[in-house]
Amino acid sequence: MAMVAIYLFFGSAIRERKPEYAIIRAVGATQKQVYSMVFSEFLGLVLAALSLSALLGIIVGYSTTFMILGISPYAPLVPLSIALPFAGLLAIIATEFVALVVSCYYPARNAGKVNMLEELRNL
């Protein structure tokens, strides 16, 4: 679901900025340079979102665990019986990262394929 939402958001950003990409191409940038510029911009947004969501998830998880298990009479025994699934969490984050990078690829590729003459004529 995040992949589709990111794809739609980045796709609409590309459609709104087509004249800018056409001007960049007119100045002398190649399709590959425009693609790499847009892809790196989108990838920065994805990395920021993933790191912020992981940080907030850790904080909320820790505070919730502390509040729920801190009131239990068996609280000293709980850390011995609960194991954190770090491998599962890393697999989920890696899968999400791959999905979001793929959703960044197609809009960036479309930005590189902007028809410079058509866009500049319509300015």
URSULDA-V934409 format. One record per pair of residues at least 6 apart in sequence whose ideal C-beta (glycine too) atoms are under 6 Angstrom apart, sorted by the first residue. I is the first residue (numbers start at 1). J is the second residue. D is the distance in Angstrom with one decimal. If there is no record, write none. Layout:
i: [I I]
j: [J J]
d: [D D]
//
This chain:
i: [3 3 6 6 7 10 10 11 14 14 14 18 18 19 19 21 21 21 22 22 22 22 24 25 26 31 34 34 35 35 38 38 39 42 43 46 69 69]
j: [99 103 100 103 103 42 107 107 107 110 111 114 119 119 123 34 111 114 114 116 119 120 34 116 116 112 111 112 108 112 108 111 108 104 104 100 75 78]
d: [4.4 4.4 5.8 4.4 4.2 5.5 4.0 4.8 4.7 5.5 4.9 5.2 5.2 5.3 5.9 5.5 5.3 4.5 5.6 4.6 3.5 5.2 5.9 4.3 5.7 4.2 5.7 4.7 5.3 3.4 4.2 4.3 3.8 4.0 5.8 4.5 5.6 4.9]
//
